[in-house]
Amino acid sequence: FAALHAAVPGLPLASSTVLPGIVLSRDFAAYCPAEGELRAVLVTEPLRPALTAPGVEFVVDSEGQYQASLRWITRRTEALVKHLQSNNVKLLLSSTKQDEVVIYYAKLYGVSVVECLLSEEMALISEITGVSPYAPFGDNMHRKITETAVASFCQPLLLGSKRCVHIGFTSVCAFQPHCLILCGPVDGVNEQHAAALQEAFTMLQQLFKTVDQ
């Protein structure tokens, strides 16, 4: 329930509504409008490769070597984002904050980015879409990307003064997610309404729970 409702203080209760899909309570790091059905990938690691692995010392003999290493990282980052584009990926959903160079190339190649997603949000998206996070690095970086989710829309949403992301995923199960937008004059009222609704849904779950005969 926590991931499927959003509270908006300062608006009348009558403004409350139910929206298809899910609402993520953060803004786009990069937004590239796309029409029609679009493909999305989940990632749990930075797409800008590190100079070295954890526990491994990286040694350079000169400033020139260091700058050459940075140029290699930049080229590899661009190649990865271009690989996403070539696989028709239009949306990147990340649990980590991505480097500025990733955002730059995402905008350049038409890939929207939402970052710093909570683990609960990532788990919910995986449950809805049936896809696991995409692991881009290793010898198979340029293989065909199969871990893609399908969304019918992805757009900015303004809730009061807060900019959010509204996504309509194509569900692979019977669960068709909808998000409850709760409006009220102050946060306290919204919290009371949310608690009451959650209790009501819990009661309905118990009421319609399958009983083993």
FENVEN-V797217 format. One record per helix or strand of 2 or more residues. SS is the DSSP state (A for helix, B for strand). FROM is the first residue (numbers start at 1). LEN is the number of residues. If there is no record, write none. Layout:
# FENVEN-V797217
ss->SS from->FROM len->LEN
ss->SS from->FROM len->LEN
This chain:
# FENVEN-V797217
ss->A from->2 len->3
ss->B from->5 len->5
ss->A from->13 len->3
ss->B from->17 len->4
ss->B from->22 len->3
ss->B from->38 len->6
ss->A from->63 len->24
ss->B from->89 len->6
ss->A from->100 len->9
ss->B from->112 len->3
ss->A from->119 len->11
ss->B from->149 len->11
ss->B from->162 len->8
ss->B from->178 len->7
ss->A from->187 len->21
